[in-house]
Amino acid sequence: SVTCIFEVAANGQLSVEFWEVESCCDGFTLNDEFELRSTQDQVEGLVVSAGDTFTWSSDGWVSYEGWTICLDNDLTQSPLASSVPTSAPTAAIATLIEGVATNPFGLSRGGSRVFVLDPLETGSVTCITSDPYGFSLYLKWEEVPVPNQSIYDAVSFSMNISVATLGTTLYIMLDAYVSFTNLTLRCFSEPPITLTDGVATPNISLSRPNNGTALFVLEPLEEGEVICTTTGPNGDADLYVKWDQVATRDLNDGSSTLAGSNESIAIANGGTRLYVLVYAFGSFTNLTLQCTSYPPSAAPTQSPTTTAPSLQPSTSL
């Protein structure tokens, strides 16, 4: 990634002579107050004052030619506060019907479109597009994603993305880095993966940043304590649990976030259903998850190490 800071030498107005940047992830911040999206029309004609500072940041994923911006200072300018909008323009948000593809649509390079979905199930949501090229796909629970500020729960640069259910309303943003036409989008939700008490679920593979979460649920057989463990040969998995509602990284009754993929949580019985969130802090493959309940005062002093049977469900998130 690259970050550069520029100071404006005189009052004036910006003129864009050349503009070719990655629209999803590169952009300017003016005076650390207003985040500019990476589109030419959000810089062209912007009124600035002497001493203003611009911070340019680029994530380094994709390289473009860059930009050339000139300052026309042969103007009598009004104060900056009266000429800079307080928020970026927002396009209309379209409501998705679960499982139903949108009508075909297109976007010009640098454009974006936002959709919203209220999922029917509480496990995970998967969104699939009809074409894998030309855009970045961002998901965020409860608010519109803001890519340039890294405000999103998942991101994908291909045609599909999945995210564990972390709220009631999901916002989906497509950000075009090249122009495209005739694209469709379809999103659907699925219930959490059911765990069998004392039986391991093998072959869980998750990647970061997209497809980085998987949600499970356990109905314990015993009323004392539940011990959940993950074991894996690579990557970095984190583990979160919560009684009777979906576990998240911020809202949980217990967590294990050690380096690597071997995690363990012991939690006293506090409800009827235990939700278990596996999060890919780093991408991993062939992870095994096991949760076992024990009667009061009967839990082992060390985490269980039951070998995973071969006929258990695996996540495809």
Secondary structure, DSSP 8 states (H G I E B T S, - for coil): -EEEEEE--SSEEEEEEEEE--TTT-EEEETTTEE--S-GGGTTT-EE-TT-EEEEEE-SSS---EEEEEEE--S----HHHHS-SS-----EEE--TT-----EEE-TT-EEEEEE--SSSSEEEEEES-SSSEEEEEEESS--BGGGTB-SEEESSSEEEEE--SS-EEEEEEESS-EEEE-EEEEEE--EE--TT--EEEEEE-SSSS-EEEEEE--SSSSEEEEEEE-SSSEEEEEEEESS---SSS-SEEE--SSS-EEEEEE--SS-EEEEEEEEE-EEEEEEEEEEE-TT---SS-------SS------
